[in-house]
Amino acid sequence: MTDIIKDHIGPLPLQILPPLPEVYQIEVASTCNFQCPMCPAQFFPRSDTTPFISMNLVDKIIRQGDLDASYFVEFQHSGEPLLHPELHKIIKKVKETGVMTGLSTNGVYIQEQMKALLELDIITVSIDSIEQHGELRKSKGEATPVDKLIHDIKDLLTRAADNDIAVDLQIIEIGDWENARDQIANEFSGYKCNIRTQPNCYVAFMQNGISLPVSQDLCINPWFSVTIMCNGNVGCCCNSQGDDVIYGNLNDQTLREVWAGDEVKKMREEIQTRQYRDVCAKCYMRSPALYHWNMYQSEIKRKYKNSAVV
């Protein structure tokens, strides 16, 4: 088979490198109303604590073509996106570029941001548990009663179904998560949603004595994908949330310039030689860009499952 391919197109390239990466996430808020025990933000300090992305930066990102290689962007990273006062405007601006949009929320401000949520293609609500919600999702202020949260999620599910928006209810696989999953499935039975469980991606940060690196699998993110933080910093992936990996800053550069820079090249070399820095050595969720692609594919298939175009 290899000889046949070579006869027709010549030797296969050793490396495929797009001139511009996909933007996996745009962080709209770095601040959060919760302080959850499994939250990775505690492990990723920042020298610049800009709480919200500015509209000027959003406009700049769009104007200079930083989203030209993107197909699906989520408005999330280390904070709670529904806290951004201009979220609806941001979503509409980014959607005008032709990309699909989504975000992950703790759900507290569903009613306040319903207009913005109904502009999205995919919504993830991180509920985790009904019985132990207050223990797993710790509010920094007055806790939202779980009954109100359930009511608001059901309202969102009803409206999302009317607007053909996919909604995932997410459960982190910690504690008695199997029982929590069953209770959530029962509570939301009859509503159009997907119940999704996710491994705790940060267990290696939380526990001592774990042999590092936890995975030797090749991560493709440095060749295909980036995350944009609300202060303009460009990071390597959704699992790196502080100053540990900064490729550049979009307040001063275009994404094409950042992508061609030395920091990206350095990260590729480290990944290829398995000379991992701390954030990569402790990561066992390699290549989150592939997870993002799978979400996008699933949504395309869902929307067109009854169409001749698949």
TORNURO-816976 format. One record per residue (C-alpha): residue in three letters; x, y, z. Coordinates in Angstrom, 1 decimal. Layout:
REM TORNURO-816976
{node "ala"; {X; Y; Z}}
...
//
This chain:
REM TORNURO-816976
{node "met"; {0.0; 0.0; 0.0}}
{node "thr"; {2.8; 2.4; 0.8}}
{node "asp"; {4.4; 1.8; -2.6}}
{node "ile"; {1.1; 2.5; -4.3}}
{node "ile"; {0.8; 5.8; -2.4}}
{node "lys"; {4.4; 6.8; -3.3}}
{node "asp"; {3.8; 6.0; -7.0}}
{node "his"; {0.9; 8.4; -7.1}}
{node "ile"; {1.9; 11.3; -4.8}}
{node "gly"; {5.5; 10.8; -3.9}}
{node "pro"; {7.0; 10.5; -0.4}}
{node "leu"; {4.6; 11.3; 2.4}}
{node "pro"; {5.5; 14.4; 4.4}}
{node "leu"; {7.3; 13.9; 7.7}}
{node "gln"; {5.3; 16.7; 9.3}}
{node "ile"; {2.1; 18.4; 8.6}}
{node "leu"; {2.0; 21.9; 10.1}}
{node "pro"; {-0.8; 24.3; 9.5}}
{node "pro"; {0.2; 28.0; 9.1}}
{node "leu"; {-2.5; 28.9; 11.7}}
{node "pro"; {-3.8; 26.8; 14.5}}
{node "glu"; {-7.4; 26.2; 15.5}}
{node "val"; {-8.5; 28.2; 18.5}}
{node "tyr"; {-9.7; 25.6; 21.0}}
{node "gln"; {-11.0; 28.1; 23.5}}
{node "ile"; {-11.4; 31.8; 24.1}}
{node "glu"; {-11.4; 32.5; 27.8}}
{node "val"; {-14.0; 35.2; 28.5}}
{node "ala"; {-13.6; 35.1; 32.3}}
{node "ser"; {-10.8; 34.1; 34.5}}
{node "thr"; {-12.8; 34.7; 37.7}}
{node "cys"; {-15.4; 32.4; 39.1}}
{node "asn"; {-18.2; 32.4; 41.7}}
{node "phe"; {-17.2; 28.9; 42.8}}
{node "gln"; {-14.1; 27.4; 44.5}}
{node "cys"; {-14.4; 23.7; 43.8}}
{node "pro"; {-11.9; 21.2; 45.3}}
{node "met"; {-11.2; 19.6; 41.9}}
{node "cys"; {-10.7; 23.0; 40.1}}
{node "pro"; {-7.3; 23.2; 38.5}}
{node "ala"; {-7.1; 27.0; 38.8}}
{node "gln"; {-5.4; 26.6; 42.2}}
{node "phe"; {-2.4; 25.0; 40.5}}
{node "phe"; {-2.0; 27.6; 37.8}}
{node "pro"; {-1.2; 31.1; 39.3}}
{node "arg"; {-1.2; 34.1; 37.0}}
{node "ser"; {0.8; 37.4; 37.3}}
{node "asp"; {-1.9; 39.1; 35.2}}
{node "thr"; {-5.3; 38.6; 36.7}}
{node "thr"; {-7.4; 40.3; 34.2}}
{node "pro"; {-10.9; 39.1; 35.1}}
{node "phe"; {-12.7; 39.5; 31.7}}
{node "ile"; {-11.7; 39.6; 28.1}}
{node "ser"; {-12.2; 43.1; 26.5}}
{node "met"; {-14.4; 43.7; 23.5}}
{node "asn"; {-11.4; 45.5; 22.0}}
{node "leu"; {-9.4; 42.3; 22.1}}
{node "val"; {-12.3; 40.2; 20.7}}
{node "asp"; {-12.6; 42.6; 17.8}}
{node "lys"; {-8.9; 42.5; 17.2}}
{node "ile"; {-8.9; 38.7; 17.2}}
{node "ile"; {-11.6; 38.7; 14.6}}
{node "arg"; {-10.2; 41.6; 12.5}}
{node "gln"; {-6.7; 40.1; 12.2}}
{node "gly"; {-8.0; 36.7; 11.2}}
{node "asp"; {-7.0; 34.7; 14.2}}
{node "leu"; {-10.1; 32.5; 13.9}}
{node "asp"; {-9.5; 31.7; 10.2}}
{node "ala"; {-8.5; 28.1; 11.0}}
{node "ser"; {-11.1; 27.5; 13.7}}
{node "tyr"; {-14.3; 25.5; 13.3}}
{node "phe"; {-15.6; 25.3; 16.9}}
{node "val"; {-14.6; 27.7; 19.7}}
{node "glu"; {-15.7; 27.4; 23.4}}
{node "phe"; {-15.9; 30.5; 25.6}}
{node "gln"; {-14.3; 29.0; 28.7}}
{node "his"; {-11.0; 28.1; 30.4}}
{node "ser"; {-10.3; 28.9; 34.1}}
{node "gly"; {-13.3; 30.9; 35.1}}
{node "glu"; {-17.1; 31.0; 34.8}}
{node "pro"; {-18.0; 32.4; 31.4}}
{node "leu"; {-21.6; 33.4; 32.4}}
{node "leu"; {-20.0; 36.1; 34.6}}
{node "his"; {-19.0; 38.2; 31.6}}
{node "pro"; {-21.4; 41.1; 31.2}}
{node "glu"; {-21.1; 41.2; 27.4}}
{node "leu"; {-21.2; 37.5; 26.7}}
{node "his"; {-24.1; 37.7; 24.3}}
{node "lys"; {-22.3; 40.3; 22.2}}
{node "ile"; {-19.1; 38.2; 22.1}}
{node "ile"; {-20.9; 35.1; 21.1}}
{node "lys"; {-22.7; 36.9; 18.2}}
{node "lys"; {-19.4; 38.5; 17.0}}
{node "val"; {-17.6; 35.2; 16.9}}
{node "lys"; {-20.5; 33.3; 15.3}}
{node "glu"; {-20.4; 35.8; 12.5}}
{node "thr"; {-17.0; 34.4; 11.5}}
{node "gly"; {-18.7; 31.1; 10.7}}
{node "val"; {-17.4; 29.0; 13.6}}
{node "met"; {-19.6; 26.9; 15.9}}
{node "thr"; {-19.6; 28.0; 19.5}}
{node "gly"; {-20.1; 26.5; 22.9}}
{node "leu"; {-19.1; 26.8; 26.6}}
{node "ser"; {-19.1; 25.0; 29.9}}
{node "thr"; {-20.8; 26.6; 32.9}}
{node "asn"; {-21.6; 25.7; 36.5}}
{node "gly"; {-25.2; 26.8; 35.8}}
{node "val"; {-25.8; 29.4; 38.5}}
{node "tyr"; {-26.4; 32.2; 36.1}}
{node "ile"; {-28.4; 30.4; 33.5}}
{node "gln"; {-31.5; 32.6; 33.8}}
{node "glu"; {-29.4; 35.8; 33.7}}
{node "gln"; {-27.6; 34.7; 30.6}}
{node "met"; {-30.3; 32.8; 28.8}}
{node "lys"; {-30.2; 35.1; 25.8}}
{node "ala"; {-26.5; 34.4; 25.3}}
{node "leu"; {-26.8; 30.7; 25.9}}
{node "leu"; {-29.5; 30.3; 23.2}}
{node "glu"; {-27.0; 31.7; 20.7}}
{node "leu"; {-24.6; 28.7; 21.2}}
{node "asp"; {-24.4; 25.4; 19.4}}
{node "ile"; {-23.3; 23.3; 22.3}}
{node "ile"; {-23.7; 23.9; 26.1}}
{node "thr"; {-22.1; 21.9; 28.9}}
{node "val"; {-23.5; 22.2; 32.4}}
{node "ser"; {-21.1; 20.9; 35.0}}
{node "ile"; {-23.5; 19.6; 37.6}}
{node "asp"; {-21.5; 16.7; 39.0}}
{node "ser"; {-24.0; 15.6; 41.7}}
{node "ile"; {-27.4; 16.3; 43.1}}
{node "glu"; {-27.0; 14.9; 46.7}}
{node "gln"; {-23.4; 16.3; 47.1}}
{node "his"; {-23.6; 19.3; 44.9}}
{node "gly"; {-22.7; 21.7; 47.6}}
{node "glu"; {-19.6; 19.7; 48.6}}
{node "leu"; {-18.3; 19.3; 45.0}}
{node "arg"; {-19.4; 22.8; 43.7}}
{node "lys"; {-18.4; 25.1; 46.5}}
{node "ser"; {-19.8; 28.6; 46.2}}
{node "lys"; {-17.7; 31.6; 47.2}}
{node "gly"; {-20.8; 33.4; 48.4}}
{node "glu"; {-24.4; 32.3; 49.2}}
{node "ala"; {-24.9; 28.9; 47.7}}
{node "thr"; {-27.6; 28.4; 45.0}}
{node "pro"; {-30.1; 25.8; 46.2}}
{node "val"; {-29.8; 22.7; 44.2}}
{node "asp"; {-33.6; 22.7; 43.5}}
{node "lys"; {-33.2; 26.1; 41.8}}
{node "leu"; {-30.3; 24.8; 39.8}}
{node "ile"; {-32.3; 21.8; 38.6}}
{node "his"; {-35.2; 24.1; 37.7}}
{node "asp"; {-33.0; 26.4; 35.7}}
{node "ile"; {-31.3; 23.5; 33.9}}
{node "lys"; {-34.7; 22.0; 32.9}}
{node "asp"; {-35.8; 25.4; 31.7}}
{node "leu"; {-32.5; 25.6; 29.6}}
{node "leu"; {-33.1; 22.1; 28.2}}
{node "thr"; {-36.6; 23.0; 27.1}}
{node "arg"; {-35.5; 26.2; 25.4}}
{node "ala"; {-32.4; 24.5; 23.9}}
{node "ala"; {-34.5; 21.7; 22.4}}
{node "asp"; {-36.7; 24.4; 20.7}}
{node "asn"; {-33.6; 26.0; 19.3}}
{node "asp"; {-31.8; 22.8; 18.2}}
{node "ile"; {-28.9; 23.4; 20.7}}
{node "ala"; {-27.1; 20.3; 22.2}}
{node "val"; {-26.7; 20.2; 26.0}}
{node "asp"; {-24.4; 18.0; 27.9}}
{node "leu"; {-24.7; 17.5; 31.7}}
{node "gln"; {-21.2; 16.7; 32.9}}
{node "ile"; {-20.0; 14.7; 35.9}}
{node "ile"; {-16.4; 14.6; 37.0}}
{node "glu"; {-15.4; 11.0; 37.9}}
{node "ile"; {-14.6; 11.7; 41.6}}
{node "gly"; {-16.2; 10.4; 44.7}}
{node "asp"; {-19.5; 8.4; 44.3}}
{node "trp"; {-19.8; 9.6; 40.7}}
{node "glu"; {-21.6; 6.4; 39.4}}
{node "asn"; {-24.4; 7.0; 41.8}}
{node "ala"; {-24.5; 10.7; 41.0}}
{node "arg"; {-24.7; 9.8; 37.3}}
{node "asp"; {-27.7; 7.6; 37.9}}
{node "gln"; {-29.5; 10.2; 40.0}}
{node "ile"; {-28.9; 12.9; 37.4}}
{node "ala"; {-30.1; 10.6; 34.6}}
{node "asn"; {-33.3; 9.9; 36.6}}
{node "glu"; {-33.9; 13.6; 37.4}}
{node "phe"; {-33.6; 14.7; 33.8}}
{node "ser"; {-35.3; 11.7; 32.2}}
{node "gly"; {-37.5; 12.9; 29.4}}
{node "tyr"; {-35.4; 16.0; 28.6}}
{node "lys"; {-33.2; 16.2; 25.5}}
{node "cys"; {-29.7; 16.1; 26.8}}
{node "asn"; {-26.5; 14.0; 26.9}}
{node "ile"; {-25.1; 12.9; 30.3}}
{node "arg"; {-21.4; 12.8; 30.1}}
{node "thr"; {-18.7; 11.7; 32.6}}
{node "gln"; {-15.1; 13.0; 32.5}}
{node "pro"; {-12.0; 11.7; 34.3}}
{node "asn"; {-10.5; 14.0; 36.8}}
{node "cys"; {-7.8; 15.5; 34.6}}
{node "tyr"; {-5.8; 16.9; 37.5}}
{node "val"; {-5.4; 13.9; 39.8}}
{node "ala"; {-1.6; 14.0; 39.3}}
{node "phe"; {-1.6; 17.6; 40.6}}
{node "met"; {-3.6; 16.7; 43.7}}
{node "gln"; {-1.8; 13.5; 44.7}}
{node "asn"; {1.9; 13.0; 45.6}}
{node "gly"; {3.9; 9.9; 44.7}}
{node "ile"; {2.5; 9.5; 41.2}}
{node "ser"; {5.2; 8.4; 38.8}}
{node "leu"; {5.8; 11.0; 36.1}}
{node "pro"; {5.3; 11.4; 33.3}}
{node "val"; {1.9; 9.8; 33.7}}
{node "ser"; {1.6; 9.3; 29.9}}
{node "gln"; {4.1; 8.9; 27.1}}
{node "asp"; {1.6; 9.3; 24.3}}
{node "leu"; {2.4; 12.0; 21.8}}
{node "cys"; {0.3; 15.1; 22.2}}
{node "ile"; {-0.6; 16.8; 18.9}}
{node "asn"; {-1.8; 20.1; 20.4}}
{node "pro"; {1.4; 22.0; 19.8}}
{node "trp"; {1.0; 21.2; 16.1}}
{node "phe"; {-2.7; 22.1; 15.7}}
{node "ser"; {-4.3; 24.0; 18.5}}
{node "val"; {-4.1; 26.8; 21.1}}
{node "thr"; {-6.2; 28.5; 23.8}}
{node "ile"; {-6.6; 32.3; 24.2}}
{node "met"; {-6.8; 33.6; 27.7}}
{node "cys"; {-8.8; 36.7; 28.6}}
{node "asn"; {-5.6; 38.8; 29.1}}
{node "gly"; {-4.5; 38.0; 25.6}}
{node "asn"; {-2.0; 35.3; 26.4}}
{node "val"; {-1.9; 32.3; 24.0}}
{node "gly"; {-1.5; 29.0; 25.8}}
{node "cys"; {-0.9; 25.4; 24.7}}
{node "cys"; {-4.2; 23.8; 25.7}}
{node "cys"; {-7.2; 23.7; 28.0}}
{node "asn"; {-5.2; 21.9; 30.7}}
{node "ser"; {-2.7; 24.7; 31.1}}
{node "gln"; {-4.3; 27.7; 32.8}}
{node "gly"; {-1.6; 30.0; 34.2}}
{node "asp"; {1.8; 31.4; 33.3}}
{node "asp"; {3.4; 27.9; 32.8}}
{node "val"; {3.1; 28.0; 29.0}}
{node "ile"; {2.7; 31.3; 27.2}}
{node "tyr"; {3.3; 31.3; 23.5}}
{node "gly"; {2.7; 35.0; 23.1}}
{node "asn"; {0.1; 37.7; 23.5}}
{node "leu"; {-2.5; 38.8; 21.0}}
{node "asn"; {-2.6; 42.4; 22.3}}
{node "asp"; {0.8; 42.7; 20.7}}
{node "gln"; {0.9; 40.0; 18.0}}
{node "thr"; {-1.3; 38.2; 15.5}}
{node "leu"; {-1.9; 34.5; 16.1}}
{node "arg"; {0.1; 33.8; 12.9}}
{node "glu"; {3.1; 35.5; 14.5}}
{node "val"; {2.6; 33.7; 17.8}}
{node "trp"; {2.3; 30.4; 16.0}}
{node "ala"; {5.6; 30.9; 14.2}}
{node "gly"; {7.4; 31.9; 17.3}}
{node "asp"; {10.1; 30.3; 19.4}}
{node "glu"; {7.9; 29.3; 22.3}}
{node "val"; {5.7; 27.1; 20.1}}
{node "lys"; {8.8; 25.5; 18.5}}
{node "lys"; {10.2; 24.8; 22.0}}
{node "met"; {7.0; 23.1; 23.1}}
{node "arg"; {7.0; 20.8; 20.0}}
{node "glu"; {10.6; 19.8; 20.7}}
{node "glu"; {9.8; 19.0; 24.3}}
{node "ile"; {6.9; 16.9; 23.3}}
{node "gln"; {8.8; 15.0; 20.6}}
{node "thr"; {11.8; 14.3; 22.9}}
{node "arg"; {9.6; 13.6; 26.0}}
{node "gln"; {11.4; 16.3; 27.9}}
{node "tyr"; {8.2; 17.4; 29.6}}
{node "arg"; {7.7; 20.5; 31.7}}
{node "asp"; {5.6; 20.0; 34.8}}
{node "val"; {2.1; 20.7; 33.3}}
{node "cys"; {2.7; 18.1; 30.5}}
{node "ala"; {4.4; 15.5; 32.7}}
{node "lys"; {1.3; 15.5; 35.0}}
{node "cys"; {-1.2; 15.4; 32.1}}
{node "tyr"; {-2.8; 12.1; 31.0}}
{node "met"; {-5.4; 13.6; 28.8}}
{node "arg"; {-3.2; 13.9; 25.8}}
{node "ser"; {-4.3; 15.8; 22.6}}
{node "pro"; {-7.4; 17.6; 23.9}}
{node "ala"; {-7.7; 19.0; 20.3}}
{node "leu"; {-8.9; 15.5; 19.3}}
{node "tyr"; {-11.6; 15.6; 22.0}}
{node "his"; {-12.7; 19.0; 20.7}}
{node "trp"; {-12.8; 17.6; 17.1}}
{node "asn"; {-15.0; 14.7; 18.4}}
{node "met"; {-17.4; 17.1; 20.0}}
{node "tyr"; {-17.6; 19.0; 16.7}}
{node "gln"; {-18.2; 15.9; 14.7}}
{node "ser"; {-20.9; 14.6; 17.0}}
{node "glu"; {-22.7; 17.9; 16.8}}
{node "ile"; {-22.5; 17.9; 12.9}}
{node "lys"; {-23.8; 14.4; 12.8}}
{node "arg"; {-26.6; 15.2; 15.3}}
{node "lys"; {-27.8; 18.2; 13.2}}
{node "tyr"; {-27.6; 16.4; 9.9}}
{node "lys"; {-28.6; 12.9; 10.9}}
{node "asn"; {-31.9; 13.1; 8.9}}
{node "ser"; {-30.3; 14.9; 6.0}}
{node "ala"; {-28.7; 13.5; 2.8}}
{node "val"; {-25.6; 15.5; 3.7}}
{node "val"; {-23.5; 13.8; 6.4}}
//
